[in-house]
Amino acid sequence: MVQEAQWWKTRDKETIECQLCPHHCQLKEGKTGLCGVRKNINGKLHTTIYGECTAVNLDPIEKKPLYHFYPNRPILSLGTKGCNLACAFCQNWNISQNPDASSRHIDPEEAVKIAQRENSFGIAYTYSEPLIWYEYVLDTARIAHDHGLKNVLVTNGYINLPPLKKLLPHIDAMNIDIKSFDPLFYKKVCRGRLEPVLEVCEEAGKSCHVEITNLLVPFKDHDEILKDVKKMVQWIEAKLGQNTPLHFSRYFPNYEYDKPATPVDLLNQAHDIAAEKLLYVYLGNIHEADGSNTCCPQCNTLLIKRLGYHTTIQNIDDGCCAKCGRRVDIIGI
């Protein structure tokens, strides 16, 4: 569904500028931005995907992944098409890099009704990049809040701060994907920039629950990658806090990237580096016995055991560790 978009301005008689994300695409009549879904039509910016859903599923919240936000609860998950980054290793390239992907229209009111019917505690905007779906997410999130539902973004964090600040009051949790802490990686492999993503992480951290994901892509020497991991972990501790959950995820060859999968040893080394500074570090896309479990950082008592998406909550009494009494850093438990 085509609808006039927010966050743009006229540059001259022939050109408008999209101001939603850091690309600031300059669009002449009939042209579409790098995201593939925001278009100059008759001198005005339009979104071509309002309400267009490529995927509608009831997922465990752990799949987002969010491990410290209403654990073991199902959440209605909606996705659209297009993306404002172009990662060569994209795992969802068939929708994120394909503006012509098939979809069905679901208006905001219907999305909320589906969530209620499915006994979902909220709505997750996920699969592709929800921030380019801005107008729809904003409208749906407002209605969802009015009906007591939570709103979750699973995002690359590539948005300008003014539109983000307008959206954040309606968002309860975000998983933000920091692709790498190497600016050159963002430029060459993702066709974006690192700094705006870090700014978004900081701003979101002031407003809602935030968890960070880093898909560990072995694009250069392992020692150099681990140096980047150390820098990222230090930044997370300083800017977001040591209780911010960090998810390292294993890369597998996909889309335009054919480098071998991330070595398990590299993931384990990254985990150990992060665990020196952060309280909650997890491993994804990998079968590690304890890589997904949550333990009390004070006494190491197992609080949440995860096997795939099967979650068992234990040893938590009234929001505290049943053994030592420390308050658990988990929302909705």
Backbone torsions as a table, in degrees:
resi	resn	phi	psi	omega
1	MET	NA	128.7	-179.6
2	VAL	-90.8	132.1	-179.0
3	GLN	-148.2	147.1	177.7
4	GLU	-60.4	137.2	-174.9
5	ALA	-94.6	165.9	171.7
6	GLN	-97.3	168.2	170.3
7	TRP	65.1	66.9	173.4
8	TRP	-156.2	165.9	175.7
9	LYS	-148.2	159.4	177.3
10	THR	-82.0	129.7	177.8
11	ARG	-92.4	-47.0	176.4
12	ASP	-156.1	-168.2	-176.0
13	LYS	-63.1	-23.8	-174.5
14	GLU	-110.1	-13.6	-168.2
15	THR	-130.5	138.6	169.1
16	ILE	-118.4	160.0	-179.5
17	GLU	-120.2	123.7	172.6
18	CYS	-77.0	130.9	-177.6
19	GLN	-115.6	20.3	-180.0
20	LEU	-74.3	-44.4	-175.3
21	CYS	-126.9	171.8	-174.6
22	PRO	-65.8	-8.7	176.5
23	HIS	-69.3	-30.8	-177.8
24	HIS	48.5	53.4	-176.2
25	CYS	-58.4	132.4	176.3
26	GLN	-97.2	115.6	-169.5
27	LEU	-120.1	122.9	171.1
28	LYS	-84.8	170.9	-177.1
29	GLU	-50.8	128.6	176.9
30	GLY	82.6	-4.9	-177.7
31	LYS	-90.1	152.2	-177.6
32	THR	-115.7	146.3	-179.8
33	GLY	-69.5	176.4	-179.6
34	LEU	-60.7	-24.9	178.6
35	CYS	-70.7	-19.8	179.1
36	GLY	84.8	0.0	-172.2
37	VAL	-134.2	2.4	178.3
38	ARG	-119.6	123.0	-162.7
39	LYS	-134.4	144.5	173.4
40	ASN	-82.5	111.7	177.1
41	ILE	-123.3	114.5	179.9
42	ASN	56.5	39.9	175.2
43	GLY	78.5	10.5	177.5
44	LYS	-128.7	148.4	178.4
45	LEU	-80.7	133.3	178.4
46	HIS	-126.8	145.5	167.0
47	THR	-91.1	133.9	-178.4
48	THR	-99.6	6.8	-174.6
49	ILE	-126.6	19.7	-178.0
50	TYR	-59.7	116.7	178.3
51	GLY	76.7	3.6	-178.0
52	GLU	-85.4	112.0	-175.2
53	CYS	-107.8	124.1	175.0
54	THR	-91.2	-18.3	-179.4
55	ALA	-149.4	136.7	176.6
56	VAL	-138.3	112.0	-176.0
57	ASN	-143.3	155.9	170.2
58	LEU	-100.0	108.7	-174.4
59	ASP	-112.4	153.4	166.7
60	PRO	-66.2	142.1	-179.2
61	ILE	-59.2	-27.1	-179.6
62	GLU	-64.7	-18.6	-178.0
63	LYS	-75.4	-13.7	-171.9
64	LYS	-68.0	-37.3	-9.8
65	PRO	-90.5	135.1	168.5
66	LEU	-128.0	114.1	-176.3
67	TYR	-100.3	-15.1	-175.3
68	HIS	-118.8	27.0	-177.9
69	PHE	-139.4	106.3	-180.0
70	TYR	47.2	59.8	-177.2
71	PRO	-60.6	149.0	176.8
72	ASN	63.2	32.6	178.2
73	ARG	-121.5	143.7	176.9
74	PRO	-83.7	147.8	178.9
75	ILE	-138.2	134.6	176.5
76	LEU	-65.3	127.4	-175.1
77	SER	-118.9	123.5	-178.7
78	LEU	-117.4	140.6	176.2
79	GLY	-135.3	155.4	177.5
80	THR	-121.7	-153.5	-179.5
81	LYS	-127.0	158.4	-179.0
82	GLY	93.5	163.2	178.3
83	CYS	-163.4	148.7	178.7
84	ASN	-95.1	6.1	165.1
85	LEU	-117.9	166.1	-178.6
86	ALA	-134.6	61.0	-176.7
87	CYS	-63.9	128.3	-177.2
88	ALA	-65.4	-18.8	-176.6
89	PHE	-105.6	15.0	-171.3
90	CYS	-48.9	131.1	-179.5
91	GLN	-84.1	-19.2	-179.7
92	ASN	-120.2	36.5	-173.0
93	TRP	-59.4	-27.1	-177.7
94	ASN	-65.8	-20.5	173.1
95	ILE	-113.1	-37.0	-175.4
96	SER	-72.0	-31.0	-178.5
97	GLN	-107.3	15.2	-177.4
98	ASN	-131.6	89.9	179.5
99	PRO	-61.4	-14.4	179.9
100	ASP	-96.9	9.6	178.6
101	ALA	-58.1	143.8	-178.2
102	SER	-67.5	146.1	-177.9
103	SER	-151.8	167.3	172.2
104	ARG	-130.4	149.0	-175.5
105	HIS	-84.3	130.1	173.8
106	ILE	-133.1	114.1	-178.6
107	ASP	-76.6	164.3	-175.1
108	PRO	-55.8	-42.6	-179.2
109	GLU	-63.2	-39.7	179.6
110	GLU	-67.6	-38.2	178.5
111	ALA	-59.6	-42.3	179.0
112	VAL	-66.2	-40.3	178.5
113	LYS	-63.8	-38.7	177.8
114	ILE	-63.1	-44.2	178.9
115	ALA	-59.6	-43.8	179.2
116	GLN	-65.4	-42.9	-178.9
117	ARG	-63.1	-35.1	-177.4
118	GLU	-89.3	7.7	-179.4
119	ASN	57.3	36.5	175.7
120	SER	-83.2	144.9	178.7
121	PHE	-83.7	-4.1	179.9
122	GLY	-178.6	-164.1	178.8
123	ILE	-129.2	131.1	174.0
124	ALA	-106.7	131.0	177.2
125	TYR	-101.9	112.4	-160.5
126	THR	-155.4	-163.9	179.1
127	TYR	71.7	-68.8	172.0
128	SER	-100.4	-158.8	-177.1
129	GLU	-93.1	109.5	-175.3
130	PRO	-70.9	-19.8	-176.2
131	LEU	-71.1	-24.5	175.1
132	ILE	-79.8	-8.1	175.5
133	TRP	-94.7	26.0	-162.8
134	TYR	-49.4	-53.1	-173.7
135	GLU	-62.4	-41.7	179.9
136	TYR	-68.8	-43.8	179.1
137	VAL	-61.2	-44.2	-179.6
138	LEU	-61.5	-47.5	-179.2
139	ASP	-64.2	-44.3	-177.8
140	THR	-68.3	-41.6	-178.7
141	ALA	-63.1	-39.1	177.6
142	ARG	-60.2	-47.5	-178.7
143	ILE	-67.1	-40.1	178.3
144	ALA	-58.6	-45.3	177.9
145	HIS	-61.8	-39.5	179.0
146	ASP	-60.5	-25.0	-179.0
147	HIS	-104.2	16.4	174.4
148	GLY	77.5	16.8	179.3
149	LEU	-95.3	154.8	176.3
150	LYS	-92.2	155.2	178.2
151	ASN	-122.3	133.3	-175.9
152	VAL	-127.6	134.6	173.2
153	LEU	-110.9	131.0	170.6
154	VAL	-113.2	107.8	-159.5
155	THR	-144.5	157.9	172.1
156	ASN	-83.1	-5.4	176.5
157	GLY	71.1	20.9	-176.2
158	TYR	-98.3	83.4	-177.9
159	ILE	-149.0	151.0	175.6
160	ASN	-75.3	155.3	-173.6
161	LEU	-66.7	-40.9	-179.6
162	PRO	-57.4	-49.6	176.6
163	PRO	-65.7	-33.7	177.3
164	LEU	-61.1	-44.7	-177.3
165	LYS	-64.5	-30.5	176.6
166	LYS	-71.1	-32.8	-177.1
167	LEU	-82.2	-35.1	-170.1
168	LEU	-56.6	-35.9	179.1
169	PRO	-59.2	-16.3	-178.0
170	HIS	-105.8	6.8	-177.8
171	ILE	-114.3	133.8	-177.3
172	ASP	-101.7	-27.4	-179.1
173	ALA	-155.1	150.1	177.5
174	MET	-138.4	137.4	162.0
175	ASN	-105.9	118.2	-176.3
176	ILE	-109.1	129.2	-177.1
177	ASP	-91.8	104.9	170.0
178	ILE	-86.7	107.5	-172.4
179	LYS	-64.2	-36.6	-179.4
180	SER	-170.5	161.6	174.1
181	PHE	-99.7	15.4	178.2
182	ASP	-104.1	113.2	-179.6
183	PRO	-57.7	-32.2	-179.8
184	LEU	-66.8	-35.2	176.8
185	PHE	-61.1	-45.5	178.5
186	TYR	-59.4	-43.0	-176.4
187	LYS	-69.0	-47.1	-172.7
188	LYS	-83.4	-40.9	-171.5
189	VAL	-96.9	-31.1	-175.6
190	CYS	-110.8	-13.7	-178.3
191	ARG	58.8	49.0	177.8
192	GLY	-152.0	-162.7	-179.8
193	ARG	-131.5	147.4	-179.0
194	LEU	-75.0	-43.6	-169.6
195	GLU	-56.2	-44.2	178.3
196	PRO	-60.7	-33.0	179.3
197	VAL	-66.7	-40.4	178.7
198	LEU	-65.5	-38.4	177.2
199	GLU	-62.3	-40.0	179.1
200	VAL	-66.5	-41.2	177.6
201	CYS	-57.7	-45.0	-179.6
202	GLU	-64.3	-45.4	-178.0
203	GLU	-65.7	-43.1	179.4
204	ALA	-64.0	-37.3	-179.9
205	GLY	-62.0	-21.7	177.7
206	LYS	-79.8	-17.0	-167.7
207	SER	-117.7	-32.4	-174.2
208	CYS	-147.7	175.9	176.9
209	HIS	-70.9	133.4	-177.7
210	VAL	-128.8	133.4	168.3
211	GLU	-124.5	149.0	-175.6
212	ILE	-112.5	137.4	172.1
213	THR	-117.0	138.8	173.4
214	ASN	-129.6	105.6	173.2
215	LEU	-73.5	112.4	-171.5
216	LEU	-83.4	95.4	-177.6
217	VAL	-93.2	122.7	-177.6
218	PRO	-79.8	72.2	-173.9
219	PHE	-93.3	-8.1	177.5
220	LYS	-151.1	-174.6	-178.1
221	ASP	-52.4	137.9	-174.7
222	HIS	-60.9	-37.0	178.4
223	ASP	-62.3	-37.5	178.4
224	GLU	-69.4	-37.9	177.0
225	ILE	-62.5	-43.0	-179.6
226	LEU	-67.0	-30.7	173.7
227	LYS	-64.5	-41.0	176.9
228	ASP	-64.1	-39.4	177.7
229	VAL	-60.0	-44.4	-179.5
230	LYS	-61.8	-41.8	178.1
231	LYS	-63.2	-43.7	-179.7
232	MET	-62.7	-44.1	-179.1
233	VAL	-63.4	-42.7	177.6
234	GLN	-61.9	-39.7	179.0
235	TRP	-66.1	-44.9	179.3
236	ILE	-59.5	-45.0	179.9
237	GLU	-61.4	-43.2	-176.1
238	ALA	-73.8	-39.2	-171.4
239	LYS	-98.8	-30.8	-175.7
240	LEU	-113.9	-23.1	178.5
241	GLY	108.2	149.5	-174.7
242	GLN	-71.4	-13.1	178.0
243	ASN	-91.7	9.3	176.2
244	THR	-75.7	120.0	178.5
245	PRO	-65.5	136.4	178.1
246	LEU	-122.6	126.9	-179.5
247	HIS	-111.4	115.4	168.9
248	PHE	-89.8	127.9	-177.8
249	SER	-118.1	141.0	-178.1
250	ARG	-79.9	129.5	175.8
251	TYR	-81.7	141.7	169.6
252	PHE	-126.4	148.1	-179.4
253	PRO	-54.2	134.1	-179.6
254	ASN	-162.3	158.0	176.0
255	TYR	55.2	-114.3	-176.3
256	GLU	-99.0	2.4	-173.7
257	TYR	-109.8	123.3	-177.0
258	ASP	-119.1	15.5	175.8
259	LYS	-63.6	150.2	-179.2
260	PRO	-59.1	156.5	179.0
261	ALA	-57.5	154.2	179.2
262	THR	-58.1	126.2	176.1
263	PRO	-60.8	139.1	-179.6
264	VAL	-59.7	-36.8	-179.3
265	ASP	-62.6	-36.6	178.4
266	LEU	-65.4	-41.5	176.7
267	LEU	-61.4	-44.4	-179.5
268	ASN	-65.2	-37.1	177.1
269	GLN	-66.5	-41.0	177.1
270	ALA	-62.2	-42.4	177.6
271	HIS	-57.6	-46.5	-176.8
272	ASP	-65.3	-38.4	177.5
273	ILE	-63.4	-45.5	-177.5
274	ALA	-67.6	-37.1	-176.8
275	ALA	-67.6	-14.5	175.7
276	GLU	-72.1	-24.0	-175.8
277	LYS	-116.0	-33.4	-172.9
278	LEU	-109.1	149.3	-175.3
279	LEU	-81.3	-26.6	-173.9
280	TYR	-133.1	106.8	-179.0
281	VAL	-126.9	130.4	-174.4
282	TYR	-127.7	157.2	177.0
283	LEU	-117.3	132.2	-179.7
284	GLY	-121.6	160.6	-177.4
285	ASN	60.4	31.3	-176.6
286	ILE	-152.5	143.8	-180.0
287	HIS	-94.8	86.9	175.7
288	GLU	-115.3	134.0	-172.0
289	ALA	-54.0	-43.6	-175.3
290	ASP	-116.3	11.3	-172.4
291	GLY	-68.3	-17.2	-178.3
292	SER	-114.7	1.2	-176.6
293	ASN	-81.3	151.4	173.3
294	THR	-109.0	125.2	178.3
295	CYS	-118.3	153.7	175.7
296	CYS	-64.0	124.6	-178.7
297	PRO	-69.5	-12.8	-179.2
298	GLN	-91.6	-42.7	-176.3
299	CYS	-123.4	-1.1	176.1
300	ASN	69.3	16.6	175.2
301	THR	-68.6	136.3	178.8
302	LEU	-68.4	122.3	-178.1
303	LEU	-104.9	-41.6	179.0
304	ILE	-136.4	122.5	177.4
305	LYS	-103.1	129.5	-178.9
306	ARG	-124.4	130.8	174.1
307	LEU	-129.4	103.9	-168.3
308	GLY	63.0	-125.1	176.7
309	TYR	-105.2	15.2	173.8
310	HIS	-89.8	120.1	-172.7
311	THR	-119.7	132.0	177.1
312	THR	-123.1	119.4	178.1
313	ILE	-93.9	130.2	-177.7
314	GLN	-150.6	162.0	175.1
315	ASN	57.7	30.9	175.4
316	ILE	-121.9	124.3	-177.3
317	ASP	-125.1	111.4	178.3
318	ASP	54.6	44.3	176.5
319	GLY	78.9	9.9	-178.1
320	CYS	-129.1	156.9	174.0
321	CYS	-61.9	127.1	-176.9
322	ALA	-67.7	-18.9	-177.7
323	LYS	-90.8	-50.1	-174.1
324	CYS	-109.9	-12.1	177.8
325	GLY	86.7	0.1	179.3
326	ARG	-66.0	137.3	177.3
327	ARG	-64.7	130.7	-179.3
328	VAL	-81.3	145.6	-178.8
329	ASP	-90.6	60.8	-175.8
330	ILE	-136.7	128.3	-179.7
331	ILE	-89.3	135.6	173.8
332	GLY	82.6	25.2	-177.9
333	ILE	-106.1	NA	NA
